[in-house]
């Protein structure tokens, strides 16, 4: 079955804007490119195109909410820099079983990860500061409780 037909089947009378998960495994793409998938899939968070004979991601639409992308068992050998631009919130990517031969092919992905890390560093730093403050407050409360117990013992020994 061709990819376009499979997408129509997977929609199940829903509008593309409503779809959050799309599984296109084992269908065939013409000329090794994505077809039938477009920018109207705005809410898509999970996309699986395993074993579809995909060789290029050039026709991948902008999928800003996409977090998980399954591309295993295809014939992709390069062009991964498209992912950084088209899928900025990607957190999971499976490229196993493709024709990637060296690490220079995935350098664009490493740059994307570094950019994400820089954006999130401020948030992580704030979270760590909050945790430290909570721990400090907890220690102070424990010291106060210990002091209170010590004072109670002193008063009990005087009576």
N, CA, C and O atoms as a GROMACS GRO file, in nm:
protein
  636
    1UNK      N    1   0.084  -0.117   0.000
    1UNK     CA    2   0.000   0.000   0.000
    1UNK      C    3   0.090   0.124   0.000
    1UNK      O    4   0.192   0.128   0.069
    2UNK      N    5   0.053   0.224  -0.076
    2UNK     CA    6   0.130   0.348  -0.084
    2UNK      C    7   0.105   0.436   0.038
    2UNK      O    8   0.002   0.425   0.104
    3UNK      N    9   0.201   0.524   0.066
    3UNK     CA   10   0.195   0.607   0.186
    3UNK      C   11   0.072   0.697   0.189
    3UNK      O   12   0.009   0.712   0.294
    4UNK      N   13   0.035   0.758   0.076
    4UNK     CA   14  -0.082   0.847   0.072
    4UNK      C   15  -0.209   0.772   0.114
    4UNK      O   16  -0.287   0.822   0.195
    5UNK      N   17  -0.227   0.653   0.059
    5UNK     CA   18  -0.345   0.573   0.092
    5UNK      C   19  -0.345   0.535   0.239
    5UNK      O   20  -0.448   0.538   0.306
    6UNK      N   21  -0.226   0.499   0.289
    6UNK     CA   22  -0.215   0.459   0.429
    6UNK      C   23  -0.250   0.574   0.523
    6UNK      O   24  -0.314   0.554   0.626
    7UNK      N   25  -0.208   0.695   0.488
    7UNK     CA   26  -0.239   0.812   0.570
    7UNK      C   27  -0.390   0.833   0.575
    7UNK      O   28  -0.447   0.859   0.681
    8UNK      N   29  -0.456   0.822   0.458
    8UNK     CA   30  -0.601   0.836   0.454
    8UNK      C   31  -0.672   0.731   0.540
    8UNK      O   32  -0.771   0.761   0.606
    9UNK      N   33  -0.620   0.609   0.539
    9UNK     CA   34  -0.677   0.503   0.624
    9UNK      C   35  -0.657   0.534   0.772
    9UNK      O   36  -0.748   0.517   0.853
   10UNK      N   37  -0.537   0.580   0.807
   10UNK     CA   38  -0.503   0.608   0.947
   10UNK      C   39  -0.580   0.727   1.004
   10UNK      O   40  -0.599   0.737   1.125
   11UNK      N   41  -0.625   0.817   0.917
   11UNK     CA   42  -0.702   0.933   0.964
   11UNK      C   43  -0.836   0.892   1.026
   11UNK      O   44  -0.884   0.956   1.119
   12UNK      N   45  -0.896   0.785   0.974
   12UNK     CA   46  -1.022   0.732   1.028
   12UNK      C   47  -1.127   0.842   1.045
   12UNK      O   48  -1.180   0.861   1.155
   13UNK      N   49  -1.157   0.912   0.939
   13UNK     CA   50  -1.258   1.018   0.936
   13UNK      C   51  -1.228   1.134   1.030
   13UNK      O   52  -1.320   1.206   1.071
   14UNK      N   53  -1.102   1.154   1.066
   14UNK     CA   54  -1.062   1.269   1.147
   14UNK      C   55  -0.991   1.370   1.058
   14UNK      O   56  -0.937   1.334   0.953
   15UNK      N   57  -0.991   1.492   1.099
   15UNK     CA   58  -0.914   1.595   1.029
   15UNK      C   59  -0.767   1.581   1.067
   15UNK      O   60  -0.737   1.541   1.180
   16UNK      N   61  -0.676   1.612   0.976
   16UNK     CA   62  -0.533   1.602   1.009
   16UNK      C   63  -0.493   1.683   1.132
   16UNK      O   64  -0.398   1.646   1.202
   17UNK      N   65  -0.563   1.793   1.159
   17UNK     CA   66  -0.532   1.878   1.274
   17UNK      C   67  -0.561   1.809   1.407
   17UNK      O   68  -0.510   1.852   1.511
   18UNK      N   69  -0.642   1.703   1.406
   18UNK     CA   70  -0.680   1.632   1.528
   18UNK      C   71  -0.588   1.516   1.562
   18UNK      O   72  -0.592   1.465   1.674
   19UNK      N   73  -0.506   1.474   1.469
   19UNK     CA   74  -0.423   1.354   1.485
   19UNK      C   75  -0.299   1.386   1.568
   19UNK      O   76  -0.226   1.480   1.537
   20UNK      N   77  -0.275   1.306   1.673
   20UNK     CA   78  -0.154   1.323   1.754
   20UNK      C   79  -0.054   1.209   1.731
   20UNK      O   80   0.065   1.226   1.757
   21UNK      N   81  -0.102   1.094   1.683
   21UNK     CA   82  -0.014   0.980   1.654
   21UNK      C   83  -0.046   0.926   1.515
   21UNK      O   84  -0.162   0.915   1.476
   22UNK      N   85   0.060   0.893   1.442
   22UNK     CA   86   0.042   0.840   1.307
   22UNK      C   87   0.144   0.729   1.284
   22UNK      O   88   0.265   0.752   1.293
   23UNK      N   89   0.094   0.609   1.254
   23UNK     CA   90   0.181   0.494   1.230
   23UNK      C   91   0.167   0.452   1.084
   23UNK      O   92   0.061   0.408   1.040
   24UNK      N   93   0.277   0.467   1.010
   24UNK     CA   94   0.278   0.435   0.867
   24UNK      C   95   0.374   0.321   0.836
   24UNK      O   96   0.421   0.310   0.722
   25UNK      N   97   0.404   0.238   0.931
   25UNK     CA   98   0.500   0.129   0.915
   25UNK      C   99   0.462   0.036   0.799
   25UNK      O  100   0.345   0.006   0.777
   26UNK      N  101   0.565  -0.010   0.727
   26UNK     CA  102   0.554  -0.111   0.623
   26UNK      C  103   0.473  -0.071   0.501
   26UNK      O  104   0.438  -0.158   0.421
   27UNK      N  105   0.443   0.057   0.483
   27UNK     CA  106   0.382   0.099   0.356
   27UNK      C  107   0.494   0.142   0.262
   27UNK      O  108   0.610   0.148   0.304
   28UNK      N  109   0.463   0.170   0.138
   28UNK     CA  110   0.567   0.206   0.042
   28UNK      C  111   0.563   0.353   0.008
   28UNK      O  112   0.456   0.409  -0.018
   29UNK      N  113   0.680   0.415   0.008
   29UNK     CA  114   0.687   0.554  -0.038
   29UNK      C  115   0.750   0.555  -0.177
   29UNK      O  116   0.844   0.480  -0.204
   30UNK      N  117   0.698   0.640  -0.264
   30UNK     CA  118   0.745   0.648  -0.402
   30UNK      C  119   0.873   0.729  -0.408
   30UNK      O  120   0.882   0.836  -0.348
   31UNK      N  121   0.971   0.681  -0.479
   31UNK     CA  122   1.101   0.747  -0.497
   31UNK      C  123   1.175   0.773  -0.368
   31UNK      O  124   1.261   0.861  -0.363
   32UNK      N  125   1.144   0.700  -0.261
   32UNK     CA  126   1.215   0.714  -0.135
   32UNK      C  127   1.184   0.841  -0.058
   32UNK      O  128   1.258   0.878   0.033
   33UNK      N  129   1.075   0.909  -0.094
   33UNK     CA  130   1.041   1.035  -0.028
   33UNK      C  131   0.904   1.028   0.040
   33UNK      O  132   0.820   0.946   0.004
   34UNK      N  133   0.885   1.114   0.137
   34UNK     CA  134   0.759   1.123   0.210
   34UNK      C  135   0.654   1.186   0.119
   34UNK      O  136   0.680   1.285   0.052
   35UNK      N  137   0.535   1.126   0.118
   35UNK     CA  138   0.426   1.182   0.039
   35UNK      C  139   0.294   1.170   0.115
   35UNK      O  140   0.269   1.069   0.181
   36UNK      N  141   0.212   1.273   0.104
   36UNK     CA  142   0.083   1.272   0.170
   36UNK      C  143   0.084   1.332   0.310
   36UNK      O  144  -0.022   1.358   0.367
   37UNK      N  145   0.201   1.355   0.363
   37UNK     CA  146   0.215   1.416   0.495
   37UNK      C  147   0.245   1.564   0.473
   37UNK      O  148   0.337   1.598   0.399
   38UNK      N  149   0.166   1.652   0.537
   38UNK     CA  150   0.185   1.794   0.513
   38UNK      C  151   0.172   1.876   0.641
   38UNK      O  152   0.157   1.819   0.750
   39UNK      N  153   0.177   2.007   0.629
   39UNK     CA  154   0.175   2.098   0.744
   39UNK      C  155   0.043   2.099   0.820
   39UNK      O  156   0.035   2.159   0.927
   40UNK      N  157  -0.060   2.036   0.767
   40UNK     CA  158  -0.190   2.036   0.838
   40UNK      C  159  -0.189   1.944   0.960
   40UNK      O  160  -0.280   1.951   1.041
   41UNK      N  161  -0.089   1.859   0.973
   41UNK     CA  162  -0.077   1.770   1.090
   41UNK      C  163  -0.010   1.847   1.204
   41UNK      O  164   0.096   1.807   1.251
   42UNK      N  165  -0.071   1.954   1.248
   42UNK     CA  166  -0.012   2.045   1.346
   42UNK      C  167   0.001   1.987   1.486
   42UNK      O  168   0.089   2.028   1.561
   43UNK      N  169  -0.084   1.893   1.522
   43UNK     CA  170  -0.085   1.838   1.658
   43UNK      C  171  -0.007   1.707   1.669
   43UNK      O  172  -0.007   1.644   1.776
   44UNK      N  173   0.058   1.664   1.563
   44UNK     CA  174   0.128   1.536   1.560
   44UNK      C  175   0.243   1.534   1.659
   44UNK      O  176   0.333   1.618   1.653
   45UNK      N  177   0.240   1.437   1.752
   45UNK     CA  178   0.345   1.422   1.853
   45UNK      C  179   0.429   1.296   1.832
   45UNK      O  180   0.544   1.289   1.873
   46UNK      N  181   0.369   1.195   1.766
   46UNK     CA  182   0.438   1.068   1.741
   46UNK      C  183   0.417   1.028   1.596
   46UNK      O  184   0.304   1.022   1.548
   47UNK      N  185   0.527   1.001   1.526
   47UNK     CA  186   0.520   0.958   1.387
   47UNK      C  187   0.612   0.839   1.368
   47UNK      O  188   0.730   0.843   1.403
   48UNK      N  189   0.556   0.731   1.312
   48UNK     CA  190   0.636   0.612   1.286
   48UNK      C  191   0.631   0.579   1.138
   48UNK      O  192   0.524   0.558   1.080
   49UNK      N  193   0.750   0.575   1.078
   49UNK     CA  194   0.764   0.538   0.936
   49UNK      C  195   0.874   0.433   0.926
   49UNK      O  196   0.974   0.452   0.856
   50UNK      N  197   0.855   0.323   0.994
   50UNK     CA  198   0.954   0.215   0.993
   50UNK      C  199   0.933   0.126   0.871
   50UNK      O  200   0.820   0.092   0.837
   51UNK      N  201   1.043   0.090   0.805
   51UNK     CA  202   1.041  -0.001   0.692
   51UNK      C  203   0.949   0.046   0.580
   51UNK      O  204   0.861  -0.028   0.534
   52UNK      N  205   0.969   0.170   0.536
   52UNK     CA  206   0.888   0.225   0.426
   52UNK      C  207   0.975   0.258   0.304
   52UNK      O  208   0.928   0.324   0.211
   53UNK      N  209   1.101   0.214   0.304
   53UNK     CA  210   1.197   0.240   0.197
   53UNK      C  211   1.224   0.389   0.177
   53UNK      O  212   1.239   0.437   0.065
   54UNK      N  213   1.229   0.461   0.288
   54UNK     CA  214   1.253   0.605   0.288
   54UNK      C  215   1.402   0.632   0.275
   54UNK      O  216   1.483   0.576   0.349
   55UNK      N  217   1.439   0.718   0.179
   55UNK     CA  218   1.581   0.752   0.163
   55UNK      C  219   1.609   0.899   0.186
   55UNK      O  220   1.725   0.939   0.198
   56UNK      N  221   1.503   0.981   0.191
   56UNK     CA  222   1.521   1.125   0.207
   56UNK      C  223   1.416   1.184   0.299
   56UNK      O  224   1.300   1.143   0.299
   57UNK      N  225   1.459   1.283   0.378
   57UNK     CA  226   1.366   1.355   0.466
   57UNK      C  227   1.338   1.496   0.411
   57UNK      O  228   1.282   1.580   0.481
   58UNK      N  229   1.376   1.520   0.286
   58UNK     CA  230   1.362   1.652   0.226
   58UNK      C  231   1.216   1.700   0.222
   58UNK      O  232   1.192   1.820   0.235
   59UNK      N  233   1.122   1.611   0.207
   59UNK     CA  234   0.980   1.651   0.198
   59UNK      C  235   0.907   1.640   0.332
   59UNK      O  236   0.784   1.638   0.336
   60UNK      N  237   0.982   1.632   0.440
   60UNK     CA  238   0.922   1.629   0.573
   60UNK      C  239   0.862   1.766   0.602
   60UNK      O  240   0.931   1.867   0.592
   61UNK      N  241   0.733   1.771   0.639
   61UNK     CA  242   0.672   1.901   0.669
   61UNK      C  243   0.715   1.951   0.807
   61UNK      O  244   0.774   1.877   0.885
   62UNK      N  245   0.685   2.076   0.836
   62UNK     CA  246   0.713   2.131   0.969
   62UNK      C  247   0.616   2.068   1.068
   62UNK      O  248   0.494   2.081   1.055
   63UNK      N  249   0.672   2.001   1.167
   63UNK     CA  250   0.592   1.934   1.271
   63UNK      C  251   0.643   1.982   1.406
   63UNK      O  252   0.721   1.914   1.473
   64UNK      N  253   0.598   2.100   1.447
   64UNK     CA  254   0.651   2.165   1.566
   64UNK      C  255   0.624   2.090   1.696
   64UNK      O  256   0.702   2.102   1.790
   65UNK      N  257   0.517   2.011   1.703
   65UNK     CA  258   0.485   1.940   1.826
   65UNK      C  259   0.537   1.797   1.828
   65UNK      O  260   0.518   1.725   1.927
   66UNK      N  261   0.603   1.755   1.721
   66UNK     CA  262   0.653   1.617   1.712
   66UNK      C  263   0.761   1.593   1.816
   66UNK      O  264   0.860   1.666   1.822
   67UNK      N  265   0.743   1.491   1.899
   67UNK     CA  266   0.840   1.455   2.002
   67UNK      C  267   0.910   1.323   1.972
   67UNK      O  268   1.028   1.307   2.002
   68UNK      N  269   0.838   1.229   1.912
   68UNK     CA  270   0.895   1.097   1.884
   68UNK      C  271   0.884   1.067   1.735
   68UNK      O  272   0.778   1.081   1.675
   69UNK      N  273   0.998   1.026   1.677
   69UNK     CA  274   1.003   0.993   1.535
   69UNK      C  275   1.073   0.858   1.519
   69UNK      O  276   1.188   0.841   1.559
   70UNK      N  277   1.003   0.765   1.460
   70UNK     CA  278   1.053   0.629   1.437
   70UNK      C  279   1.083   0.615   1.288
   70UNK      O  280   0.992   0.619   1.206
   71UNK      N  281   1.211   0.598   1.254
   71UNK     CA  282   1.253   0.586   1.114
   71UNK      C  283   1.339   0.460   1.092
   71UNK      O  284   1.422   0.459   1.001
   72UNK      N  285   1.321   0.359   1.171
   72UNK     CA  286   1.406   0.240   1.161
   72UNK      C  287   1.382   0.161   1.034
   72UNK      O  288   1.274   0.167   0.974
   73UNK      N  289   1.484   0.088   0.993
   73UNK     CA  290   1.479  -0.003   0.878
   73UNK      C  291   1.440   0.064   0.747
   73UNK      O  292   1.355   0.014   0.673
   74UNK      N  293   1.502   0.178   0.720
   74UNK     CA  294   1.485   0.247   0.593
   74UNK      C  295   1.620   0.254   0.524
   74UNK      O  296   1.712   0.182   0.563
   75UNK      N  297   1.634   0.337   0.422
   75UNK     CA  298   1.762   0.348   0.350
   75UNK      C  299   1.815   0.492   0.356
   75UNK      O  300   1.874   0.542   0.260
   76UNK      N  301   1.793   0.557   0.470
   76UNK     CA  302   1.840   0.694   0.490
   76UNK      C  303   1.992   0.692   0.511
   76UNK      O  304   2.043   0.614   0.591
   77UNK      N  305   2.062   0.780   0.439
   77UNK     CA  306   2.208   0.786   0.455
   77UNK      C  307   2.255   0.927   0.490
   77UNK      O  308   2.372   0.946   0.522
   78UNK      N  309   2.166   1.025   0.485
   78UNK     CA  310   2.205   1.162   0.516
   78UNK      C  311   2.085   1.254   0.517
   78UNK      O  312   1.970   1.210   0.515
   79UNK      N  313   2.113   1.384   0.519
   79UNK     CA  314   2.005   1.484   0.516
   79UNK      C  315   1.930   1.499   0.647
   79UNK      O  316   1.815   1.543   0.648
   80UNK      N  317   1.994   1.464   0.757
   80UNK     CA  318   1.928   1.470   0.887
   80UNK      C  319   1.917   1.611   0.943
   80UNK      O  320   1.845   1.634   1.040
   81UNK      N  321   1.989   1.707   0.882
   81UNK     CA  322   1.982   1.845   0.928
   81UNK      C  323   1.841   1.904   0.915
   81UNK      O  324   1.807   2.001   0.982
   82UNK      N  325   1.759   1.844   0.830
   82UNK     CA  326   1.620   1.886   0.813
   82UNK      C  327   1.543   1.872   0.944
   82UNK      O  328   1.453   1.952   0.973
   83UNK      N  329   1.577   1.773   1.023
   83UNK     CA  330   1.507   1.748   1.150
   83UNK      C  331   1.520   1.864   1.247
   83UNK      O  332   1.425   1.897   1.318
   84UNK      N  333   1.637   1.926   1.251
   84UNK     CA  334   1.658   2.039   1.342
   84UNK      C  335   1.565   2.155   1.309
   84UNK      O  336   1.517   2.225   1.398
   85UNK      N  337   1.541   2.175   1.182
   85UNK     CA  338   1.456   2.285   1.138
   85UNK      C  339   1.308   2.251   1.146
   85UNK      O  340   1.227   2.331   1.193
   86UNK      N  341   1.271   2.132   1.101
   86UNK     CA  342   1.130   2.096   1.088
   86UNK      C  343   1.068   2.039   1.215
   86UNK      O  344   0.947   2.048   1.234
   87UNK      N  345   1.149   1.981   1.302
   87UNK     CA  346   1.099   1.918   1.425
   87UNK      C  347   1.177   1.968   1.547
   87UNK      O  348   1.256   1.894   1.604
   88UNK      N  349   1.156   2.092   1.587
   88UNK     CA  350   1.238   2.152   1.693
   88UNK      C  351   1.218   2.090   1.831
   88UNK      O  352   1.304   2.107   1.917
   89UNK      N  353   1.108   2.020   1.855
   89UNK     CA  354   1.082   1.963   1.988
   89UNK      C  355   1.104   1.813   1.994
   89UNK      O  356   1.055   1.747   2.086
   90UNK      N  357   1.176   1.760   1.899
   90UNK     CA  358   1.202   1.617   1.892
   90UNK      C  359   1.287   1.571   2.011
   90UNK      O  360   1.393   1.628   2.037
   91UNK      N  361   1.240   1.469   2.083
   91UNK     CA  362   1.316   1.417   2.197
   91UNK      C  363   1.357   1.271   2.178
   91UNK      O  364   1.445   1.221   2.248
   92UNK      N  365   1.292   1.201   2.083
   92UNK     CA  366   1.323   1.060   2.058
   92UNK      C  367   1.332   1.039   1.907
   92UNK      O  368   1.243   1.080   1.832
   93UNK      N  369   1.439   0.975   1.864
   93UNK     CA  370   1.459   0.947   1.722
   93UNK      C  371   1.523   0.810   1.709
   93UNK      O  372   1.628   0.784   1.768
   94UNK      N  373   1.461   0.722   1.630
   94UNK     CA  374   1.518   0.590   1.605
   94UNK      C  375   1.558   0.582   1.459
   94UNK      O  376   1.474   0.588   1.370
   95UNK      N  377   1.689   0.568   1.434
   95UNK     CA  378   1.743   0.556   1.300
   95UNK      C  379   1.810   0.420   1.277
   95UNK      O  380   1.886   0.404   1.182
   96UNK      N  381   1.782   0.324   1.362
   96UNK     CA  382   1.848   0.194   1.349
   96UNK      C  383   1.808   0.125   1.218
   96UNK      O  384   1.695   0.138   1.172
   97UNK      N  385   1.903   0.054   1.160
   97UNK     CA  386   1.878  -0.019   1.037
   97UNK      C  387   1.878   0.068   0.912
   97UNK      O  388   1.822   0.027   0.810
   98UNK      N  389   1.938   0.186   0.918
   98UNK     CA  390   1.949   0.272   0.801
   98UNK      C  391   2.090   0.263   0.742
   98UNK      O  392   2.172   0.185   0.791
   99UNK      N  393   2.119   0.340   0.641
   99UNK     CA  394   2.248   0.334   0.570
   99UNK      C  395   2.347   0.441   0.617
   99UNK      O  396   2.432   0.485   0.539
  100UNK      N  397   2.337   0.484   0.742
  100UNK     CA  398   2.426   0.585   0.796
  100UNK      C  399   2.563   0.521   0.822
  100UNK      O  400   2.573   0.421   0.893
  101UNK      N  401   2.667   0.581   0.762
  101UNK     CA  402   2.800   0.519   0.770
  101UNK      C  403   2.895   0.585   0.867
  101UNK      O  404   2.982   0.518   0.923
  102UNK      N  405   2.882   0.716   0.889
  102UNK     CA  406   2.975   0.782   0.980
  102UNK      C  407   2.905   0.888   1.065
  102UNK      O  408   2.792   0.928   1.037
  103UNK      N  409   2.974   0.931   1.169
  103UNK     CA  410   2.916   1.023   1.265
  103UNK      C  411   2.892   1.163   1.210
  103UNK      O  412   2.810   1.237   1.265
  104UNK      N  413   2.961   1.200   1.104
  104UNK     CA  414   2.939   1.334   1.047
  104UNK      C  415   2.794   1.350   1.000
  104UNK      O  416   2.745   1.463   0.991
  105UNK      N  417   2.728   1.241   0.970
  105UNK     CA  418   2.588   1.246   0.926
  105UNK      C  419   2.496   1.294   1.037
  105UNK      O  420   2.395   1.358   1.011
  106UNK      N  421   2.530   1.262   1.160
  106UNK     CA  422   2.443   1.298   1.272
  106UNK      C  423   2.490   1.424   1.347
  106UNK      O  424   2.437   1.456   1.454
  107UNK      N  425   2.589   1.494   1.293
  107UNK     CA  426   2.638   1.616   1.358
  107UNK      C  427   2.529   1.721   1.373
  107UNK      O  428   2.523   1.791   1.475
  108UNK      N  429   2.443   1.733   1.273
  108UNK     CA  430   2.334   1.832   1.280
  108UNK      C  431   2.242   1.802   1.399
  108UNK      O  432   2.190   1.894   1.462
  109UNK      N  433   2.224   1.675   1.429
  109UNK     CA  434   2.140   1.636   1.543
  109UNK      C  435   2.206   1.674   1.674
  109UNK      O  436   2.138   1.714   1.768
  110UNK      N  437   2.337   1.662   1.680
  110UNK     CA  438   2.409   1.699   1.801
  110UNK      C  439   2.397   1.850   1.826
  110UNK      O  440   2.380   1.894   1.939
  111UNK      N  441   2.407   1.928   1.718
  111UNK     CA  442   2.391   2.073   1.731
  111UNK      C  443   2.252   2.108   1.781
  111UNK      O  444   2.236   2.197   1.865
  112UNK      N  445   2.152   2.037   1.730
  112UNK     CA  446   2.014   2.060   1.773
  112UNK      C  447   2.001   2.030   1.923
  112UNK      O  448   1.935   2.104   1.996
  113UNK      N  449   2.062   1.923   1.967
  113UNK     CA  450   2.056   1.886   2.108
  113UNK      C  451   2.124   1.992   2.195
  113UNK      O  452   2.074   2.026   2.302
  114UNK      N  453   2.238   2.043   2.150
  114UNK     CA  454   2.309   2.145   2.226
  114UNK      C  455   2.225   2.273   2.237
  114UNK      O  456   2.223   2.336   2.343
  115UNK      N  457   2.156   2.310   2.129
  115UNK     CA  458   2.071   2.430   2.133
  115UNK      C  459   1.959   2.411   2.234
  115UNK      O  460   1.927   2.502   2.310
  116UNK      N  461   1.899   2.292   2.235
  116UNK     CA  462   1.792   2.262   2.331
  116UNK      C  463   1.844   2.269   2.473
  116UNK      O  464   1.778   2.323   2.562
  117UNK      N  465   1.964   2.215   2.494
  117UNK     CA  466   2.021   2.215   2.628
  117UNK      C  467   2.043   2.357   2.677
  117UNK      O  468   2.018   2.387   2.793
  118UNK      N  469   2.091   2.445   2.590
  118UNK     CA  470   2.113   2.584   2.629
  118UNK      C  471   1.983   2.651   2.668
  118UNK      O  472   1.978   2.727   2.765
  119UNK      N  473   1.875   2.624   2.590
  119UNK     CA  474   1.745   2.683   2.620
  119UNK      C  475   1.693   2.635   2.754
  119UNK      O  476   1.632   2.713   2.828
  120UNK      N  477   1.715   2.508   2.786
  120UNK     CA  478   1.659   2.450   2.907
  120UNK      C  479   1.747   2.471   3.030
  120UNK      O  480   1.702   2.448   3.142
  121UNK      N  481   1.871   2.513   3.011
  121UNK     CA  482   1.963   2.527   3.124
  121UNK      C  483   1.909   2.623   3.229
  121UNK      O  484   1.922   2.597   3.349
  122UNK      N  485   1.849   2.733   3.186
  122UNK     CA  486   1.796   2.829   3.282
  122UNK      C  487   1.689   2.766   3.368
  122UNK      O  488   1.686   2.786   3.489
  123UNK      N  489   1.601   2.688   3.304
  123UNK     CA  490   1.494   2.622   3.379
  123UNK      C  491   1.551   2.522   3.479
  123UNK      O  492   1.507   2.516   3.594
  124UNK      N  493   1.648   2.444   3.435
  124UNK     CA  494   1.710   2.345   3.523
  124UNK      C  495   1.776   2.415   3.640
  124UNK      O  496   1.764   2.371   3.755
  125UNK      N  497   1.846   2.523   3.612
  125UNK     CA  498   1.914   2.598   3.717
  125UNK      C  499   1.814   2.648   3.821
  125UNK      O  500   1.839   2.637   3.941
  126UNK      N  501   1.702   2.702   3.775
  126UNK     CA  502   1.600   2.750   3.868
  126UNK      C  503   1.543   2.636   3.952
  126UNK      O  504   1.520   2.652   4.072
  127UNK      N  505   1.521   2.522   3.888
  127UNK     CA  506   1.469   2.407   3.962
  127UNK      C  507   1.567   2.364   4.070
  127UNK      O  508   1.528   2.334   4.182
  128UNK      N  509   1.696   2.361   4.035
  128UNK     CA  510   1.798   2.323   4.132
  128UNK      C  511   1.802   2.420   4.249
  128UNK      O  512   1.817   2.380   4.365
  129UNK      N  513   1.787   2.549   4.218
  129UNK     CA  514   1.787   2.649   4.325
  129UNK      C  515   1.668   2.626   4.419
  129UNK      O  516   1.682   2.636   4.541
  130UNK      N  517   1.552   2.596   4.362
  130UNK     CA  518   1.434   2.571   4.444
  130UNK      C  519   1.455   2.450   4.532
  130UNK      O  520   1.418   2.451   4.650
  131UNK      N  521   1.516   2.345   4.477
  131UNK     CA  522   1.543   2.224   4.555
  131UNK      C  523   1.637   2.255   4.671
  131UNK      O  524   1.616   2.209   4.783
  132UNK      N  525   1.741   2.336   4.643
  132UNK     CA  526   1.836   2.371   4.748
  132UNK      C  527   1.766   2.448   4.860
  132UNK      O  528   1.790   2.423   4.978
  133UNK      N  529   1.680   2.543   4.821
  133UNK     CA  530   1.606   2.620   4.922
  133UNK      C  531   1.519   2.530   5.007
  133UNK      O  532   1.512   2.546   5.128
  134UNK      N  533   1.452   2.434   4.943
  134UNK     CA  534   1.366   2.341   5.018
  134UNK      C  535   1.449   2.259   5.116
  134UNK      O  536   1.410   2.239   5.231
  135UNK      N  537   1.565   2.210   5.069
  135UNK     CA  538   1.652   2.131   5.157
  135UNK      C  539   1.699   2.215   5.275
  135UNK      O  540   1.702   2.168   5.388
  136UNK      N  541   1.737   2.340   5.247
  136UNK     CA  542   1.783   2.430   5.352
  136UNK      C  543   1.673   2.453   5.455
  136UNK      O  544   1.699   2.450   5.576
  137UNK      N  545   1.550   2.477   5.409
  137UNK     CA  546   1.438   2.496   5.500
  137UNK      C  547   1.414   2.371   5.583
  137UNK      O  548   1.385   2.379   5.702
  138UNK      N  549   1.425   2.257   5.519
  138UNK     CA  550   1.404   2.130   5.590
  138UNK      C  551   1.509   2.113   5.700
  138UNK      O  552   1.476   2.074   5.812
  139UNK      N  553   1.636   2.144   5.669
  139UNK     CA  554   1.743   2.133   5.769
  139UNK      C  555   1.717   2.226   5.886
  139UNK      O  556   1.739   2.190   6.002
  140UNK      N  557   1.671   2.348   5.855
  140UNK     CA  558   1.643   2.444   5.962
  140UNK      C  559   1.530   2.394   6.052
  140UNK      O  560   1.537   2.408   6.174
  141UNK      N  561   1.427   2.337   5.992
  141UNK     CA  562   1.316   2.284   6.071
  141UNK      C  563   1.362   2.168   6.159
  141UNK      O  564   1.320   2.155   6.274
  142UNK      N  565   1.452   2.084   6.104
  142UNK     CA  566   1.504   1.972   6.183
  142UNK      C  567   1.586   2.023   6.302
  142UNK      O  568   1.575   1.971   6.412
  143UNK      N  569   1.668   2.127   6.278
  143UNK     CA  570   1.748   2.185   6.387
  143UNK      C  571   1.657   2.244   6.494
  143UNK      O  572   1.682   2.228   6.613
  144UNK      N  573   1.552   2.314   6.450
  144UNK     CA  574   1.458   2.372   6.546
  144UNK      C  575   1.392   2.263   6.628
  144UNK      O  576   1.375   2.278   6.749
  145UNK      N  577   1.354   2.154   6.563
  145UNK     CA  578   1.291   2.042   6.635
  145UNK      C  579   1.388   1.982   6.736
  145UNK      O  580   1.350   1.949   6.848
  146UNK      N  581   1.514   1.966   6.696
  146UNK     CA  582   1.615   1.911   6.787
  146UNK      C  583   1.637   2.005   6.906
  146UNK      O  584   1.645   1.961   7.020
  147UNK      N  585   1.646   2.136   6.878
  147UNK     CA  586   1.661   2.233   6.986
  147UNK      C  587   1.541   2.228   7.080
  147UNK      O  588   1.558   2.235   7.202
  148UNK      N  589   1.423   2.217   7.026
  148UNK     CA  590   1.301   2.210   7.107
  148UNK      C  591   1.304   2.087   7.198
  148UNK      O  592   1.269   2.095   7.316
  149UNK      N  593   1.346   1.973   7.144
  149UNK     CA  594   1.356   1.850   7.223
  149UNK      C  595   1.459   1.868   7.335
  149UNK      O  596   1.436   1.825   7.448
  150UNK      N  597   1.570   1.930   7.304
  150UNK     CA  598   1.675   1.955   7.403
  150UNK      C  599   1.621   2.043   7.516
  150UNK      O  600   1.644   2.016   7.634
  151UNK      N  601   1.550   2.149   7.479
  151UNK     CA  602   1.491   2.240   7.579
  151UNK      C  603   1.388   2.167   7.666
  151UNK      O  604   1.382   2.189   7.787
  152UNK      N  605   1.308   2.081   7.604
  152UNK     CA  606   1.207   2.006   7.680
  152UNK      C  607   1.275   1.915   7.783
  152UNK      O  608   1.229   1.903   7.897
  153UNK      N  609   1.386   1.852   7.742
  153UNK     CA  610   1.459   1.764   7.833
  153UNK      C  611   1.516   1.844   7.950
  153UNK      O  612   1.513   1.799   8.065
  154UNK      N  613   1.569   1.964   7.920
  154UNK     CA  614   1.623   2.048   8.028
  154UNK      C  615   1.513   2.083   8.127
  154UNK      O  616   1.533   2.073   8.248
  155UNK      N  617   1.398   2.125   8.077
  155UNK     CA  618   1.287   2.161   8.165
  155UNK      C  619   1.238   2.041   8.244
  155UNK      O  620   1.202   2.053   8.361
  156UNK      N  621   1.237   1.924   8.179
  156UNK     CA  622   1.190   1.803   8.248
  156UNK      C  623   1.286   1.765   8.360
  156UNK      O  624   1.242   1.714   8.464
  157UNK      N  625   1.416   1.788   8.341
  157UNK     CA  626   1.513   1.752   8.445
  157UNK      C  627   1.507   1.849   8.563
  157UNK      O  628   1.546   1.812   8.674
  158UNK      N  629   1.461   1.971   8.542
  158UNK     CA  630   1.449   2.068   8.651
  158UNK      C  631   1.325   2.045   8.737
  158UNK      O  632   1.320   2.088   8.852
  159UNK      N  633   1.229   1.980   8.682
  159UNK     CA  634   1.102   1.962   8.756
  159UNK      C  635   1.109   1.845   8.847
  159UNK      O  636   1.012   1.815   8.917
   0.00000   0.00000   0.00000
